[in-house]
């Protein structure tokens, strides 16, 4: 993969993801403030319920397409055709299951209506995701990034109109369905002009067998992310779901940061997994270092500034979310530390090892939620999330060291941890200021300490400065 193409993909994905997440964050905050804990809990319950079912529509075919298509683009017409055909059939079965099971789950009429609407929207979005994977396989991630940004922009704009019109929570669900229907039409038109889709039912069983490791791992991973909200929605009140989700979503939205880097480098890592284990290890270590320098200070800031941040964002309507936020803040750091280690297993044909780890994590998370929620409520769910993340990180590290190569990560952490502690102290001292101002000052201190103490980060900073100066000269 040419460096120019990597940089183009990285720039497009970064810009589109940052803009899309910014829109999602702004709209999400506005919706949360507008709805309040109760209605927002209804929306979160329906969304988590639907999202869990949609996981069972792919079974790894999309990720298999990325792996095989990155190595040989000639397989893509059949790979994409079979993937879409299977997802359409599986989606029909899954949608019926949603409609049947939402009644014994005990959801009220509002939540059930949203399940009907969001179920259709999520099916369309799942089909769109397979097409995004097609562009990823072709190393044209900037095309997928453009459509993803457009979908978020449309959802955001329509949602703002609903809020301005004082519409209901059900009206917000309709914005998703309208947007994904339009995006699906645009994507189908674009892909049909790019290649001629073909379905080969004879190859489908073989593809499912090969993709099963990816698929089960994906299901386990996302069940773990979403199951807490589902369990809370069944065992507790909608208001508690809203309180928990208000904190959880602020943390989870930051996961686009490690997602950008790994998405851009997946084709490269797949190739290095076959051609050079040493270069693969070096790349993973660099990714780990960068992600740790993002995740650890990010979690420190979320922990220290949880109270003023939530008071500002949610107009003091979610004060009960502050202690939940302080617990879940460490979820971001642990995810950043785990991302690159999990990708070692995926890109070196050891997907089943990752699958087993994520399966144990998902089962353990469900068990912990069932045990802790009755006694500790949503606090128990938050601690269950952190305990599961610690397990995932430790298990990934152990398997990589024992079965792949001796990845060197611990030497990357002391400087990052030290700089983060200094930053945290500055943020705590400035807690009386606006949280953005406090975070800004603390962030400057963090970067100064990091650049002063680490040569690799000085090189990154120097490169970024040169690129910025060059861009300024071009514009001038």
C-alpha beads as a LAMMPS data file, in Angstrom:
LAMMPS data file: protein, C-alpha beads

476 atoms
475 bonds

1 atom types
1 bond types

-500.0 500.0 xlo xhi
-500.0 500.0 ylo yhi
-500.0 500.0 zlo zhi

Masses

1 110.0

Atoms # bond

1 1 1 0.000 0.000 0.000
2 1 1 1.494 3.330 -1.049
3 1 1 2.220 5.877 1.659
4 1 1 0.312 8.523 -0.303
5 1 1 -2.814 6.363 -0.286
6 1 1 -2.431 5.605 3.427
7 1 1 -2.180 9.313 4.187
8 1 1 -5.151 10.094 1.941
9 1 1 -7.253 7.456 3.662
10 1 1 -6.090 8.575 7.088
11 1 1 -6.833 12.229 6.360
12 1 1 -10.264 11.472 4.932
13 1 1 -11.215 9.104 7.713
14 1 1 -9.906 11.451 10.371
15 1 1 -11.708 14.487 9.005
16 1 1 -14.964 12.643 8.299
17 1 1 -14.902 10.805 11.618
18 1 1 -14.105 13.893 13.641
19 1 1 -16.821 15.904 11.915
20 1 1 -19.340 13.061 12.127
21 1 1 -18.608 12.411 15.779
22 1 1 -18.766 16.120 16.506
23 1 1 -22.213 16.254 14.921
24 1 1 -23.245 13.086 16.771
25 1 1 -21.980 14.492 20.059
26 1 1 -23.720 17.848 19.622
27 1 1 -26.991 16.282 18.506
28 1 1 -26.769 13.603 21.194
29 1 1 -26.230 16.177 23.906
30 1 1 -29.096 18.290 22.586
31 1 1 -31.417 15.265 22.488
32 1 1 -30.373 14.155 25.974
33 1 1 -30.966 17.622 27.403
34 1 1 -34.272 17.905 25.572
35 1 1 -35.668 14.504 26.542
36 1 1 -34.441 14.187 30.125
37 1 1 -33.684 10.878 31.923
38 1 1 -37.065 9.179 31.348
39 1 1 -37.676 9.632 27.589
40 1 1 -33.948 9.410 26.888
41 1 1 -33.971 6.098 28.738
42 1 1 -36.786 4.905 26.465
43 1 1 -34.787 5.871 23.384
44 1 1 -31.627 4.200 24.742
45 1 1 -33.553 1.038 25.621
46 1 1 -34.982 0.690 22.115
47 1 1 -31.650 1.487 20.476
48 1 1 -29.704 -1.046 22.579
49 1 1 -32.352 -3.738 22.043
50 1 1 -32.347 -3.308 18.262
51 1 1 -28.569 -2.973 17.991
52 1 1 -28.059 -6.272 19.805
53 1 1 -30.265 -8.178 17.353
54 1 1 -28.644 -6.591 14.288
55 1 1 -25.334 -8.146 15.292
56 1 1 -26.663 -11.486 14.049
57 1 1 -26.919 -10.517 10.384
58 1 1 -23.340 -10.756 9.125
59 1 1 -21.392 -13.618 10.756
60 1 1 -18.048 -12.226 9.657
61 1 1 -18.682 -12.003 5.920
62 1 1 -17.914 -8.271 5.768
63 1 1 -14.617 -8.596 7.609
64 1 1 -13.688 -11.626 5.503
65 1 1 -14.327 -9.480 2.428
66 1 1 -11.858 -6.890 3.734
67 1 1 -9.221 -9.558 4.361
68 1 1 -9.587 -11.327 1.012
69 1 1 -10.249 -8.173 -1.010
70 1 1 -7.157 -6.467 0.407
71 1 1 -5.067 -9.305 -0.995
72 1 1 -6.958 -9.854 -4.287
73 1 1 -9.603 -7.393 -5.564
74 1 1 -10.914 -9.930 -8.058
75 1 1 -12.896 -11.671 -5.298
76 1 1 -14.891 -8.549 -4.422
77 1 1 -17.894 -8.836 -6.824
78 1 1 -18.853 -12.248 -5.455
79 1 1 -17.793 -11.445 -1.898
80 1 1 -19.966 -8.341 -1.747
81 1 1 -22.855 -9.970 -3.601
82 1 1 -22.940 -12.962 -1.247
83 1 1 -22.543 -10.732 1.797
84 1 1 -25.482 -8.502 0.868
85 1 1 -27.663 -11.469 -0.061
86 1 1 -26.983 -13.192 3.248
87 1 1 -27.515 -10.025 5.280
88 1 1 -30.883 -9.354 3.636
89 1 1 -32.103 -12.872 4.450
90 1 1 -30.704 -12.802 7.979
91 1 1 -32.144 -9.323 8.594
92 1 1 -35.653 -10.532 7.789
93 1 1 -35.365 -13.305 10.379
94 1 1 -33.818 -10.987 12.964
95 1 1 -36.477 -8.305 12.470
96 1 1 -39.255 -10.812 13.128
97 1 1 -37.427 -11.918 16.283
98 1 1 -37.276 -8.287 17.476
99 1 1 -41.006 -7.811 17.018
100 1 1 -41.806 -11.044 18.846
101 1 1 -39.428 -10.622 21.801
102 1 1 -40.052 -6.947 22.546
103 1 1 -43.344 -7.916 24.226
104 1 1 -42.003 -10.371 26.844
105 1 1 -39.157 -7.910 27.495
106 1 1 -41.806 -5.722 29.131
107 1 1 -41.234 -2.556 27.128
108 1 1 -43.953 0.084 27.049
109 1 1 -45.796 1.153 23.879
110 1 1 -43.361 3.998 23.122
111 1 1 -40.306 1.742 23.249
112 1 1 -42.054 -0.895 21.137
113 1 1 -42.901 1.678 18.474
114 1 1 -39.276 2.777 18.352
115 1 1 -38.137 -0.851 18.063
116 1 1 -40.285 -1.200 14.927
117 1 1 -38.822 1.971 13.373
118 1 1 -35.217 1.631 14.527
119 1 1 -35.215 -2.035 13.533
120 1 1 -35.808 -1.135 9.876
121 1 1 -33.292 1.711 10.082
122 1 1 -30.638 -0.562 11.577
123 1 1 -31.145 -3.183 8.865
124 1 1 -30.502 -0.573 6.177
125 1 1 -27.474 0.706 8.075
126 1 1 -26.117 -2.851 8.366
127 1 1 -26.344 -3.302 4.593
128 1 1 -24.609 0.058 4.140
129 1 1 -21.834 -1.098 6.478
130 1 1 -21.022 -4.022 4.186
131 1 1 -20.578 -1.595 1.304
132 1 1 -18.289 0.522 3.488
133 1 1 -16.246 -2.648 4.060
134 1 1 -16.052 -3.095 0.286
135 1 1 -14.478 0.360 -0.047
136 1 1 -12.141 -0.473 2.832
137 1 1 -10.983 -3.600 0.999
138 1 1 -10.275 -1.484 -2.091
139 1 1 -8.319 0.957 0.092
140 1 1 -10.817 3.682 -0.766
141 1 1 -11.843 4.408 2.809
142 1 1 -12.264 8.095 1.996
143 1 1 -15.304 7.189 -0.153
144 1 1 -16.940 5.330 2.725
145 1 1 -16.006 8.169 5.064
146 1 1 -17.875 10.623 2.852
147 1 1 -21.093 8.606 2.934
148 1 1 -20.793 8.020 6.688
149 1 1 -20.407 11.744 7.246
150 1 1 -23.398 12.468 5.020
151 1 1 -25.587 10.034 6.955
152 1 1 -24.618 11.569 10.282
153 1 1 -25.133 15.074 8.903
154 1 1 -28.641 14.207 7.724
155 1 1 -29.583 12.505 10.987
156 1 1 -28.234 15.484 12.901
157 1 1 -30.078 18.039 10.804
158 1 1 -33.392 16.180 10.936
159 1 1 -33.045 15.606 14.682
160 1 1 -32.410 19.288 15.300
161 1 1 -35.608 20.071 13.391
162 1 1 -37.506 17.600 15.583
163 1 1 -36.114 19.165 18.758
164 1 1 -36.905 22.691 17.530
165 1 1 -40.463 21.572 16.733
166 1 1 -40.743 19.994 20.204
167 1 1 -41.374 16.605 18.625
168 1 1 -41.638 13.301 20.458
169 1 1 -38.932 10.723 21.064
170 1 1 -40.580 8.556 18.374
171 1 1 -40.073 11.365 15.849
172 1 1 -36.341 11.185 16.530
173 1 1 -36.398 7.492 15.598
174 1 1 -37.997 8.375 12.243
175 1 1 -34.998 10.576 11.370
176 1 1 -32.783 7.480 11.392
177 1 1 -35.035 5.501 9.081
178 1 1 -35.400 8.363 6.579
179 1 1 -31.643 8.957 6.488
180 1 1 -30.539 5.353 6.092
181 1 1 -33.118 4.764 3.361
182 1 1 -31.634 7.643 1.342
183 1 1 -28.024 6.592 1.996
184 1 1 -28.809 3.016 0.942
185 1 1 -30.154 4.233 -2.403
186 1 1 -27.079 6.400 -2.999
187 1 1 -24.666 3.618 -2.077
188 1 1 -26.401 1.043 -4.256
189 1 1 -26.205 3.401 -7.212
190 1 1 -22.507 4.100 -6.593
191 1 1 -21.532 0.443 -6.203
192 1 1 -23.567 -0.706 -9.209
193 1 1 -21.556 1.727 -11.338
194 1 1 -18.260 0.498 -9.859
195 1 1 -18.726 -3.246 -10.268
196 1 1 -21.222 -5.866 -11.295
197 1 1 -22.459 -7.645 -8.196
198 1 1 -22.597 -11.425 -8.434
199 1 1 -23.955 -14.001 -6.016
200 1 1 -22.516 -17.514 -5.866
201 1 1 -24.555 -19.618 -3.455
202 1 1 -22.084 -22.459 -3.849
203 1 1 -19.347 -20.343 -2.261
204 1 1 -21.540 -18.961 0.527
205 1 1 -21.179 -21.918 2.962
206 1 1 -17.398 -21.807 2.535
207 1 1 -17.379 -18.050 3.122
208 1 1 -19.517 -18.431 6.239
209 1 1 -17.162 -21.079 7.592
210 1 1 -14.118 -18.881 7.023
211 1 1 -15.807 -15.736 8.319
212 1 1 -17.301 -17.338 11.394
213 1 1 -14.311 -16.413 13.546
214 1 1 -14.701 -12.753 12.608
215 1 1 -18.464 -12.911 13.017
216 1 1 -18.584 -14.522 16.425
217 1 1 -15.868 -12.173 17.687
218 1 1 -17.841 -9.196 16.383
219 1 1 -20.998 -10.439 18.074
220 1 1 -19.235 -11.040 21.373
221 1 1 -17.480 -7.672 21.226
222 1 1 -20.628 -5.680 20.538
223 1 1 -22.864 -7.698 22.848
224 1 1 -20.433 -6.744 25.571
225 1 1 -20.759 -3.070 24.584
226 1 1 -24.551 -3.046 24.426
227 1 1 -25.809 -5.706 26.813
228 1 1 -25.582 -3.547 29.927
229 1 1 -28.183 -1.109 28.611
230 1 1 -30.450 -4.006 27.587
231 1 1 -30.190 -5.666 31.000
232 1 1 -30.735 -2.370 32.814
233 1 1 -33.764 -1.643 30.614
234 1 1 -35.326 -4.961 31.632
235 1 1 -34.360 -4.945 35.320
236 1 1 -34.585 -1.230 36.182
237 1 1 -36.527 1.896 35.165
238 1 1 -36.192 3.916 31.930
239 1 1 -34.838 6.835 33.985
240 1 1 -31.934 4.679 35.215
241 1 1 -31.219 3.611 31.646
242 1 1 -31.074 7.303 30.720
243 1 1 -28.743 8.162 33.617
244 1 1 -26.376 5.326 32.715
245 1 1 -26.505 5.990 28.974
246 1 1 -25.837 9.715 29.393
247 1 1 -22.432 8.894 30.871
248 1 1 -21.658 5.802 28.812
249 1 1 -22.291 7.438 25.448
250 1 1 -19.977 10.350 26.201
251 1 1 -17.164 7.899 26.859
252 1 1 -17.943 5.452 24.053
253 1 1 -18.159 8.157 21.402
254 1 1 -14.419 8.712 21.875
255 1 1 -13.703 5.202 20.587
256 1 1 -13.684 6.575 17.044
257 1 1 -10.089 7.648 17.770
258 1 1 -8.540 4.161 17.946
259 1 1 -11.049 3.069 15.313
260 1 1 -9.655 5.537 12.765
261 1 1 -6.076 4.354 13.114
262 1 1 -6.866 0.651 13.005
263 1 1 -9.282 1.027 10.072
264 1 1 -6.660 2.831 8.007
265 1 1 -3.933 0.315 8.779
266 1 1 -5.965 -2.911 8.583
267 1 1 -4.986 -3.639 4.942
268 1 1 -1.337 -2.939 5.797
269 1 1 -1.429 -5.167 8.877
270 1 1 -3.082 -7.989 6.935
271 1 1 -0.272 -7.838 4.383
272 1 1 2.488 -7.637 6.999
273 1 1 0.903 -10.545 8.840
274 1 1 1.836 -12.653 5.827
275 1 1 5.095 -11.032 4.675
276 1 1 6.982 -9.751 7.748
277 1 1 6.312 -10.548 11.396
278 1 1 9.015 -8.131 12.548
279 1 1 7.530 -5.153 10.687
280 1 1 4.112 -6.193 11.917
281 1 1 5.367 -6.099 15.525
282 1 1 7.032 -2.726 15.054
283 1 1 3.847 -1.259 13.572
284 1 1 1.714 -2.598 16.417
285 1 1 4.097 -1.169 19.029
286 1 1 3.911 2.262 17.415
287 1 1 0.116 2.081 17.302
288 1 1 0.026 1.064 20.973
289 1 1 2.246 3.971 21.943
290 1 1 0.096 6.514 20.126
291 1 1 -3.158 5.082 21.468
292 1 1 -1.874 4.972 25.037
293 1 1 -0.899 8.653 24.705
294 1 1 -4.520 9.376 23.749
295 1 1 -6.455 6.992 25.975
296 1 1 -4.760 7.473 29.340
297 1 1 -4.871 11.291 29.449
298 1 1 -8.376 11.203 27.983
299 1 1 -9.602 9.033 30.848
300 1 1 -7.831 11.204 33.408
301 1 1 -9.594 14.314 32.094
302 1 1 -12.990 12.601 32.053
303 1 1 -12.493 11.446 35.652
304 1 1 -11.309 14.765 37.040
305 1 1 -13.777 16.957 35.141
306 1 1 -16.811 14.648 35.250
307 1 1 -18.959 16.918 37.424
308 1 1 -18.424 20.266 35.667
309 1 1 -18.484 18.593 32.242
310 1 1 -21.844 16.878 32.742
311 1 1 -23.349 19.928 34.433
312 1 1 -22.408 22.036 31.409
313 1 1 -23.401 19.540 28.719
314 1 1 -26.699 18.403 30.201
315 1 1 -27.849 21.621 31.882
316 1 1 -27.584 19.964 35.325
317 1 1 -30.372 17.491 34.458
318 1 1 -28.134 14.426 34.876
319 1 1 -26.319 14.990 38.177
320 1 1 -26.814 11.295 38.987
321 1 1 -24.615 10.424 35.988
322 1 1 -21.476 11.994 37.509
323 1 1 -20.314 8.994 39.627
324 1 1 -21.157 6.670 36.718
325 1 1 -19.006 8.855 34.474
326 1 1 -16.106 8.722 36.919
327 1 1 -16.170 4.926 36.877
328 1 1 -16.662 4.553 33.135
329 1 1 -13.987 7.145 32.311
330 1 1 -11.342 4.393 32.548
331 1 1 -13.183 2.407 29.905
332 1 1 -11.670 4.675 27.240
333 1 1 -8.065 4.124 28.363
334 1 1 -8.490 0.364 28.616
335 1 1 -10.078 0.204 25.162
336 1 1 -7.206 2.191 23.643
337 1 1 -4.670 -0.138 25.263
338 1 1 -6.520 -3.241 24.059
339 1 1 -7.209 -2.154 20.478
340 1 1 -3.797 -2.809 18.969
341 1 1 -3.260 -6.090 20.843
342 1 1 -6.576 -7.443 19.579
343 1 1 -5.665 -6.405 16.045
344 1 1 -2.498 -8.509 16.290
345 1 1 -4.663 -11.617 16.540
346 1 1 -7.065 -10.538 13.781
347 1 1 -4.367 -9.662 11.246
348 1 1 -2.154 -12.708 11.847
349 1 1 -4.894 -15.284 11.181
350 1 1 -5.491 -15.964 14.875
351 1 1 -9.013 -14.647 14.891
352 1 1 -10.348 -17.581 16.884
353 1 1 -8.084 -16.676 19.799
354 1 1 -9.622 -13.211 19.812
355 1 1 -13.059 -14.767 19.495
356 1 1 -12.578 -16.921 22.583
357 1 1 -11.386 -13.963 24.610
358 1 1 -14.304 -11.786 23.545
359 1 1 -16.736 -14.638 24.134
360 1 1 -15.505 -15.115 27.694
361 1 1 -15.615 -11.330 28.193
362 1 1 -19.201 -11.090 26.907
363 1 1 -20.373 -13.989 29.068
364 1 1 -18.535 -12.610 32.084
365 1 1 -19.990 -9.160 31.541
366 1 1 -23.533 -10.527 31.356
367 1 1 -22.979 -12.571 34.511
368 1 1 -21.507 -9.619 36.400
369 1 1 -24.414 -7.398 35.349
370 1 1 -26.961 -9.963 36.479
371 1 1 -25.183 -10.352 39.816
372 1 1 -24.418 -6.691 40.527
373 1 1 -27.422 -4.773 39.174
374 1 1 -29.950 -6.159 41.681
375 1 1 -27.801 -4.971 44.617
376 1 1 -25.909 -1.987 43.215
377 1 1 -28.056 -0.842 40.309
378 1 1 -26.335 1.038 37.495
379 1 1 -23.168 1.401 39.605
380 1 1 -22.797 -2.361 39.475
381 1 1 -23.126 -2.284 35.701
382 1 1 -20.419 0.372 35.428
383 1 1 -17.997 -1.667 37.530
384 1 1 -18.839 -4.773 35.509
385 1 1 -17.753 -2.900 32.377
386 1 1 -14.394 -1.908 33.864
387 1 1 -13.700 -5.405 35.239
388 1 1 -14.411 -6.922 31.831
389 1 1 -12.110 -4.433 30.083
390 1 1 -9.262 -5.297 32.443
391 1 1 -9.742 -8.972 31.617
392 1 1 -9.764 -8.316 27.852
393 1 1 -6.528 -6.327 27.973
394 1 1 -4.762 -8.935 30.106
395 1 1 -5.959 -11.823 27.955
396 1 1 -4.927 -10.156 24.684
397 1 1 -1.484 -9.401 26.065
398 1 1 -0.976 -12.945 27.344
399 1 1 -2.041 -14.586 24.073
400 1 1 0.034 -12.249 21.899
401 1 1 3.147 -12.826 24.021
402 1 1 2.695 -16.595 24.111
403 1 1 1.473 -17.353 20.580
404 1 1 2.520 -14.527 18.253
405 1 1 5.585 -12.516 19.300
406 1 1 7.074 -10.723 22.289
407 1 1 5.384 -7.387 21.879
408 1 1 7.087 -4.636 23.891
409 1 1 4.505 -2.289 25.340
410 1 1 5.316 -1.613 28.988
411 1 1 8.257 0.631 28.189
412 1 1 5.849 2.905 26.323
413 1 1 3.742 3.710 29.379
414 1 1 5.813 5.473 32.120
415 1 1 6.188 8.759 30.237
416 1 1 2.522 8.793 29.211
417 1 1 1.318 7.977 32.734
418 1 1 3.601 10.615 34.284
419 1 1 2.486 13.315 31.871
420 1 1 -1.153 12.332 32.434
421 1 1 -0.805 12.658 36.212
422 1 1 0.651 16.147 35.838
423 1 1 -2.203 17.033 33.495
424 1 1 -4.747 15.649 35.957
425 1 1 -3.353 17.772 38.770
426 1 1 -3.613 20.897 36.607
427 1 1 -7.184 20.035 35.571
428 1 1 -8.175 19.473 39.207
429 1 1 -6.720 22.821 40.227
430 1 1 -8.726 24.531 37.474
431 1 1 -12.058 22.743 38.112
432 1 1 -13.742 26.030 39.010
433 1 1 -13.237 27.260 35.436
434 1 1 -15.328 26.229 32.456
435 1 1 -14.523 22.533 31.724
436 1 1 -13.359 23.317 28.188
437 1 1 -10.955 25.967 29.494
438 1 1 -9.685 23.674 32.251
439 1 1 -9.227 20.800 29.790
440 1 1 -7.481 23.090 27.318
441 1 1 -4.916 24.352 29.820
442 1 1 -4.338 20.852 31.185
443 1 1 -3.935 19.488 27.655
444 1 1 -1.262 22.052 26.822
445 1 1 0.638 21.060 29.951
446 1 1 0.321 17.389 29.014
447 1 1 1.693 17.935 25.518
448 1 1 4.570 20.033 26.860
449 1 1 5.593 17.317 29.333
450 1 1 5.193 14.563 26.754
451 1 1 7.247 16.338 24.104
452 1 1 9.943 17.243 26.587
453 1 1 10.270 13.705 27.919
454 1 1 9.924 11.510 24.826
455 1 1 11.894 11.623 21.577
456 1 1 9.296 9.758 19.511
457 1 1 6.593 12.259 20.381
458 1 1 8.959 15.121 19.590
459 1 1 9.368 13.629 16.129
460 1 1 5.606 13.365 15.708
461 1 1 5.178 16.938 16.926
462 1 1 7.906 18.196 14.622
463 1 1 6.357 16.428 11.645
464 1 1 2.904 17.848 12.435
465 1 1 4.379 21.345 12.794
466 1 1 6.156 21.106 9.420
467 1 1 3.017 19.863 7.695
468 1 1 0.977 22.657 9.262
469 1 1 3.526 25.269 8.217
470 1 1 3.625 23.877 4.688
471 1 1 -0.174 23.950 4.453
472 1 1 -0.153 27.546 5.692
473 1 1 2.320 28.571 3.002
474 1 1 0.208 26.913 0.300
475 1 1 -2.923 28.723 1.436
476 1 1 -1.014 31.977 1.736

Bonds

1 1 1 2
2 1 2 3
3 1 3 4
4 1 4 5
5 1 5 6
6 1 6 7
7 1 7 8
8 1 8 9
9 1 9 10
10 1 10 11
11 1 11 12
12 1 12 13
13 1 13 14
14 1 14 15
15 1 15 16
16 1 16 17
17 1 17 18
18 1 18 19
19 1 19 20
20 1 20 21
21 1 21 22
22 1 22 23
23 1 23 24
24 1 24 25
25 1 25 26
26 1 26 27
27 1 27 28
28 1 28 29
29 1 29 30
30 1 30 31
31 1 31 32
32 1 32 33
33 1 33 34
34 1 34 35
35 1 35 36
36 1 36 37
37 1 37 38
38 1 38 39
39 1 39 40
40 1 40 41
41 1 41 42
42 1 42 43
43 1 43 44
44 1 44 45
45 1 45 46
46 1 46 47
47 1 47 48
48 1 48 49
49 1 49 50
50 1 50 51
51 1 51 52
52 1 52 53
53 1 53 54
54 1 54 55
55 1 55 56
56 1 56 57
57 1 57 58
58 1 58 59
59 1 59 60
60 1 60 61
61 1 61 62
62 1 62 63
63 1 63 64
64 1 64 65
65 1 65 66
66 1 66 67
67 1 67 68
68 1 68 69
69 1 69 70
70 1 70 71
71 1 71 72
72 1 72 73
73 1 73 74
74 1 74 75
75 1 75 76
76 1 76 77
77 1 77 78
78 1 78 79
79 1 79 80
80 1 80 81
81 1 81 82
82 1 82 83
83 1 83 84
84 1 84 85
85 1 85 86
86 1 86 87
87 1 87 88
88 1 88 89
89 1 89 90
90 1 90 91
91 1 91 92
92 1 92 93
93 1 93 94
94 1 94 95
95 1 95 96
96 1 96 97
97 1 97 98
98 1 98 99
99 1 99 100
100 1 100 101
101 1 101 102
102 1 102 103
103 1 103 104
104 1 104 105
105 1 105 106
106 1 106 107
107 1 107 108
108 1 108 109
109 1 109 110
110 1 110 111
111 1 111 112
112 1 112 113
113 1 113 114
114 1 114 115
115 1 115 116
116 1 116 117
117 1 117 118
118 1 118 119
119 1 119 120
120 1 120 121
121 1 121 122
122 1 122 123
123 1 123 124
124 1 124 125
125 1 125 126
126 1 126 127
127 1 127 128
128 1 128 129
129 1 129 130
130 1 130 131
131 1 131 132
132 1 132 133
133 1 133 134
134 1 134 135
135 1 135 136
136 1 136 137
137 1 137 138
138 1 138 139
139 1 139 140
140 1 140 141
141 1 141 142
142 1 142 143
143 1 143 144
144 1 144 145
145 1 145 146
146 1 146 147
147 1 147 148
148 1 148 149
149 1 149 150
150 1 150 151
151 1 151 152
152 1 152 153
153 1 153 154
154 1 154 155
155 1 155 156
156 1 156 157
157 1 157 158
158 1 158 159
159 1 159 160
160 1 160 161
161 1 161 162
162 1 162 163
163 1 163 164
164 1 164 165
165 1 165 166
166 1 166 167
167 1 167 168
168 1 168 169
169 1 169 170
170 1 170 171
171 1 171 172
172 1 172 173
173 1 173 174
174 1 174 175
175 1 175 176
176 1 176 177
177 1 177 178
178 1 178 179
179 1 179 180
180 1 180 181
181 1 181 182
182 1 182 183
183 1 183 184
184 1 184 185
185 1 185 186
186 1 186 187
187 1 187 188
188 1 188 189
189 1 189 190
190 1 190 191
191 1 191 192
192 1 192 193
193 1 193 194
194 1 194 195
195 1 195 196
196 1 196 197
197 1 197 198
198 1 198 199
199 1 199 200
200 1 200 201
201 1 201 202
202 1 202 203
203 1 203 204
204 1 204 205
205 1 205 206
206 1 206 207
207 1 207 208
208 1 208 209
209 1 209 210
210 1 210 211
211 1 211 212
212 1 212 213
213 1 213 214
214 1 214 215
215 1 215 216
216 1 216 217
217 1 217 218
218 1 218 219
219 1 219 220
220 1 220 221
221 1 221 222
222 1 222 223
223 1 223 224
224 1 224 225
225 1 225 226
226 1 226 227
227 1 227 228
228 1 228 229
229 1 229 230
230 1 230 231
231 1 231 232
232 1 232 233
233 1 233 234
234 1 234 235
235 1 235 236
236 1 236 237
237 1 237 238
238 1 238 239
239 1 239 240
240 1 240 241
241 1 241 242
242 1 242 243
243 1 243 244
244 1 244 245
245 1 245 246
246 1 246 247
247 1 247 248
248 1 248 249
249 1 249 250
250 1 250 251
251 1 251 252
252 1 252 253
253 1 253 254
254 1 254 255
255 1 255 256
256 1 256 257
257 1 257 258
258 1 258 259
259 1 259 260
260 1 260 261
261 1 261 262
262 1 262 263
263 1 263 264
264 1 264 265
265 1 265 266
266 1 266 267
267 1 267 268
268 1 268 269
269 1 269 270
270 1 270 271
271 1 271 272
272 1 272 273
273 1 273 274
274 1 274 275
275 1 275 276
276 1 276 277
277 1 277 278
278 1 278 279
279 1 279 280
280 1 280 281
281 1 281 282
282 1 282 283
283 1 283 284
284 1 284 285
285 1 285 286
286 1 286 287
287 1 287 288
288 1 288 289
289 1 289 290
290 1 290 291
291 1 291 292
292 1 292 293
293 1 293 294
294 1 294 295
295 1 295 296
296 1 296 297
297 1 297 298
298 1 298 299
299 1 299 300
300 1 300 301
301 1 301 302
302 1 302 303
303 1 303 304
304 1 304 305
305 1 305 306
306 1 306 307
307 1 307 308
308 1 308 309
309 1 309 310
310 1 310 311
311 1 311 312
312 1 312 313
313 1 313 314
314 1 314 315
315 1 315 316
316 1 316 317
317 1 317 318
318 1 318 319
319 1 319 320
320 1 320 321
321 1 321 322
322 1 322 323
323 1 323 324
324 1 324 325
325 1 325 326
326 1 326 327
327 1 327 328
328 1 328 329
329 1 329 330
330 1 330 331
331 1 331 332
332 1 332 333
333 1 333 334
334 1 334 335
335 1 335 336
336 1 336 337
337 1 337 338
338 1 338 339
339 1 339 340
340 1 340 341
341 1 341 342
342 1 342 343
343 1 343 344
344 1 344 345
345 1 345 346
346 1 346 347
347 1 347 348
348 1 348 349
349 1 349 350
350 1 350 351
351 1 351 352
352 1 352 353
353 1 353 354
354 1 354 355
355 1 355 356
356 1 356 357
357 1 357 358
358 1 358 359
359 1 359 360
360 1 360 361
361 1 361 362
362 1 362 363
363 1 363 364
364 1 364 365
365 1 365 366
366 1 366 367
367 1 367 368
368 1 368 369
369 1 369 370
370 1 370 371
371 1 371 372
372 1 372 373
373 1 373 374
374 1 374 375
375 1 375 376
376 1 376 377
377 1 377 378
378 1 378 379
379 1 379 380
380 1 380 381
381 1 381 382
382 1 382 383
383 1 383 384
384 1 384 385
385 1 385 386
386 1 386 387
387 1 387 388
388 1 388 389
389 1 389 390
390 1 390 391
391 1 391 392
392 1 392 393
393 1 393 394
394 1 394 395
395 1 395 396
396 1 396 397
397 1 397 398
398 1 398 399
399 1 399 400
400 1 400 401
401 1 401 402
402 1 402 403
403 1 403 404
404 1 404 405
405 1 405 406
406 1 406 407
407 1 407 408
408 1 408 409
409 1 409 410
410 1 410 411
411 1 411 412
412 1 412 413
413 1 413 414
414 1 414 415
415 1 415 416
416 1 416 417
417 1 417 418
418 1 418 419
419 1 419 420
420 1 420 421
421 1 421 422
422 1 422 423
423 1 423 424
424 1 424 425
425 1 425 426
426 1 426 427
427 1 427 428
428 1 428 429
429 1 429 430
430 1 430 431
431 1 431 432
432 1 432 433
433 1 433 434
434 1 434 435
435 1 435 436
436 1 436 437
437 1 437 438
438 1 438 439
439 1 439 440
440 1 440 441
441 1 441 442
442 1 442 443
443 1 443 444
444 1 444 445
445 1 445 446
446 1 446 447
447 1 447 448
448 1 448 449
449 1 449 450
450 1 450 451
451 1 451 452
452 1 452 453
453 1 453 454
454 1 454 455
455 1 455 456
456 1 456 457
457 1 457 458
458 1 458 459
459 1 459 460
460 1 460 461
461 1 461 462
462 1 462 463
463 1 463 464
464 1 464 465
465 1 465 466
466 1 466 467
467 1 467 468
468 1 468 469
469 1 469 470
470 1 470 471
471 1 471 472
472 1 472 473
473 1 473 474
474 1 474 475
475 1 475 476
